[in-house]
């Protein structure tokens, strides 16, 4: 970082930011419905949940976005976002605690790996129900979803974790949570899947 750059926000400033950040549940893009329907069809003993939130610009969050430091140790966007009051209230079925026993340990993905991970999840299906179409048809479900959340010329951020971070998950191979940030749209969102045999 150059000497003229502003200093990294303090932990106390990050906490204050999450308390002050206005997160408003947003209507999902139209492309979400077909993807969710397929995930729910194949994960018959579990399910799939999606929710997007619009956020108002905040200088602390803006700093981390501009410097692209959205994972520990600098910042933990994924863990801090999913435990906000707004997310907990919008998704009661997930039974999200105010404090997680451990961080989400989300792995950063670029848009190519994000699309591939979703396509792979569709193709592999759930514990008992598989995807009976082609890989290309799976891509046709995923591509509009990705396009809606990662518009052209945007700098989106995606995180993925396999941790069963609430009791909604079954702590098996089908547990996946994607978290996304679209600065151009001022949008944060999460997509969770689980199933069990």
C-alpha positions as CSV (number, residue, x, y, z in Angstrom):
1,X,0.0,0.0,0.0
2,X,1.4,3.4,-0.9
3,X,2.1,6.0,1.8
4,X,-0.7,8.1,0.6
5,X,-3.4,5.4,1.1
6,X,-5.8,5.6,4.0
7,X,-5.0,3.2,6.9
8,X,-6.9,-0.1,7.2
9,X,-10.0,0.3,9.3
10,X,-9.7,-0.9,12.9
11,X,-11.7,-3.9,14.2
12,X,-13.9,-1.6,16.2
13,X,-14.7,0.4,13.0
14,X,-15.6,-2.9,11.2
15,X,-18.0,-3.9,14.0
16,X,-19.6,-0.5,13.9
17,X,-19.9,-0.7,10.2
18,X,-21.8,-4.0,10.3
19,X,-24.1,-2.6,13.0
20,X,-24.8,0.5,11.0
21,X,-25.0,-1.0,7.5
22,X,-28.5,-0.9,6.1
23,X,-29.2,-4.3,4.5
24,X,-32.6,-4.5,2.8
25,X,-34.0,-7.8,1.4
26,X,-34.2,-7.5,-2.4
27,X,-36.3,-9.3,-4.9
28,X,-34.3,-12.1,-6.5
29,X,-33.4,-11.7,-10.2
30,X,-35.7,-13.7,-12.4
31,X,-32.9,-16.1,-13.3
32,X,-32.7,-17.3,-9.7
33,X,-36.0,-19.3,-9.9
34,X,-35.1,-22.0,-12.4
35,X,-31.8,-22.6,-10.6
36,X,-33.5,-22.9,-7.2
37,X,-36.2,-25.1,-8.5
38,X,-33.6,-27.6,-9.9
39,X,-31.6,-27.5,-6.6
40,X,-34.7,-28.1,-4.6
41,X,-35.8,-30.9,-6.9
42,X,-32.6,-32.8,-6.6
43,X,-32.0,-32.1,-2.8
44,X,-35.2,-33.8,-1.7
45,X,-34.2,-34.4,1.9
46,X,-32.6,-31.0,2.2
47,X,-33.2,-28.0,0.2
48,X,-31.9,-24.8,-1.3
49,X,-32.2,-21.2,-0.1
50,X,-31.4,-17.9,-1.8
51,X,-31.6,-14.3,-0.5
52,X,-30.2,-11.1,-1.8
53,X,-29.8,-7.8,0.1
54,X,-29.3,-4.3,-1.2
55,X,-26.8,-2.3,0.9
56,X,-26.1,1.4,1.2
57,X,-22.6,2.5,0.6
58,X,-20.4,2.7,3.7
59,X,-16.8,4.1,3.8
60,X,-15.4,1.1,5.7
61,X,-17.0,-1.5,3.4
62,X,-16.0,0.6,0.4
63,X,-12.3,0.6,1.6
64,X,-12.3,-3.2,1.7
65,X,-14.0,-3.5,-1.7
66,X,-11.6,-1.0,-3.3
67,X,-8.5,-2.8,-1.8
68,X,-10.0,-6.2,-2.5
69,X,-9.3,-7.5,1.0
70,X,-12.5,-9.4,1.8
71,X,-11.2,-12.5,3.5
72,X,-9.2,-13.0,6.8
73,X,-7.0,-11.7,8.2
74,X,-7.9,-8.3,6.9
75,X,-11.7,-8.8,6.8
76,X,-14.2,-11.7,6.9
77,X,-17.0,-10.6,4.6
78,X,-18.7,-14.0,4.5
79,X,-18.9,-14.7,8.2
80,X,-19.8,-11.1,9.2
81,X,-22.4,-10.8,6.5
82,X,-24.4,-14.0,7.3
83,X,-24.6,-13.2,11.0
84,X,-26.1,-9.8,10.6
85,X,-29.5,-9.2,12.1
86,X,-30.9,-8.6,8.6
87,X,-29.8,-11.9,7.3
88,X,-30.9,-13.8,10.4
89,X,-34.4,-12.2,10.2
90,X,-34.8,-12.7,6.5
91,X,-33.9,-16.4,6.6
92,X,-35.4,-17.9,9.8
93,X,-35.3,-21.4,8.3
94,X,-31.5,-21.3,8.5
95,X,-31.7,-20.7,12.3
96,X,-28.5,-18.6,12.1
97,X,-27.0,-17.9,15.5
98,X,-25.8,-14.4,16.3
99,X,-22.3,-15.7,16.7
100,X,-21.0,-18.7,14.7
101,X,-18.8,-21.3,16.6
102,X,-16.2,-20.9,13.9
103,X,-15.6,-18.6,10.8
104,X,-17.1,-19.8,7.5
105,X,-13.6,-20.2,6.0
106,X,-15.0,-19.1,2.6
107,X,-12.7,-19.7,-0.4
108,X,-12.5,-16.8,-2.8
109,X,-13.8,-17.6,-6.4
110,X,-13.5,-15.6,-9.5
111,X,-16.6,-15.6,-11.8
112,X,-15.3,-18.6,-13.8
113,X,-14.9,-20.8,-10.8
114,X,-18.1,-19.6,-9.4
115,X,-20.0,-20.6,-12.5
116,X,-18.2,-23.9,-12.6
117,X,-18.9,-24.8,-9.0
118,X,-22.6,-24.1,-9.5
119,X,-22.8,-26.1,-12.7
120,X,-20.9,-29.0,-10.9
121,X,-23.4,-28.9,-8.0
122,X,-26.4,-29.0,-10.5
123,X,-24.9,-31.9,-12.4
124,X,-24.1,-34.0,-9.3
125,X,-27.6,-33.6,-7.9
126,X,-28.5,-34.6,-4.4
127,X,-28.2,-37.8,-2.3
128,X,-31.0,-39.6,-4.3
129,X,-32.0,-37.5,-7.2
130,X,-29.6,-36.7,-10.0
131,X,-29.6,-34.3,-12.9
132,X,-30.8,-36.3,-15.9
133,X,-29.9,-33.7,-18.6
134,X,-26.6,-32.8,-20.2
135,X,-23.7,-30.7,-18.8
136,X,-24.6,-28.0,-21.3
137,X,-28.2,-27.9,-20.1
138,X,-26.9,-27.4,-16.6
139,X,-24.8,-24.5,-17.8
140,X,-27.9,-23.0,-19.4
141,X,-29.5,-23.0,-15.9
142,X,-26.5,-21.5,-14.3
143,X,-25.3,-18.9,-16.8
144,X,-28.4,-16.5,-16.5
145,X,-28.0,-16.7,-12.7
146,X,-24.3,-15.7,-12.9
147,X,-25.1,-13.0,-15.5
148,X,-27.7,-11.4,-13.2
149,X,-25.3,-11.3,-10.2
150,X,-22.1,-10.5,-12.0
151,X,-23.0,-7.9,-14.7
152,X,-20.5,-7.1,-17.4
153,X,-17.6,-4.8,-16.4
154,X,-18.4,-5.3,-12.7
155,X,-15.9,-6.5,-10.1
156,X,-17.9,-9.2,-8.3
157,X,-16.7,-11.2,-5.4
158,X,-17.7,-14.8,-4.6
159,X,-16.9,-17.0,-1.6
160,X,-17.7,-20.7,-1.2
161,X,-17.7,-22.8,2.0
162,X,-18.6,-26.4,2.6
163,X,-19.0,-26.0,6.3
164,X,-22.4,-26.9,8.0
165,X,-22.5,-23.6,9.7
166,X,-26.1,-23.9,11.1
167,X,-28.3,-26.8,12.1
168,X,-30.2,-26.5,8.8
169,X,-27.3,-28.3,7.1
170,X,-26.9,-32.0,7.5
171,X,-23.1,-32.0,7.8
172,X,-22.6,-34.2,4.7
173,X,-21.2,-33.8,1.2
174,X,-24.0,-31.7,-0.2
175,X,-23.5,-28.8,2.2
176,X,-22.5,-25.7,0.2
177,X,-22.9,-22.0,0.7
178,X,-22.0,-19.3,-1.9
179,X,-21.8,-15.7,-0.8
180,X,-21.6,-12.9,-3.4
181,X,-21.0,-9.2,-3.5
182,X,-21.8,-7.1,-6.6
183,X,-20.5,-3.5,-5.9
184,X,-22.0,-2.2,-9.1
185,X,-25.5,-3.2,-7.9
186,X,-24.8,-2.6,-4.2
187,X,-25.9,-6.2,-3.7
188,X,-24.9,-8.9,-1.2
189,X,-26.4,-12.4,-1.4
190,X,-26.2,-16.0,-0.2
191,X,-27.2,-19.3,-1.7
192,X,-27.2,-22.4,0.5
193,X,-27.8,-26.1,-0.4
194,X,-27.9,-29.3,1.6
195,X,-29.2,-32.9,1.4
196,X,-28.8,-36.2,3.2
197,X,-29.0,-39.9,2.6
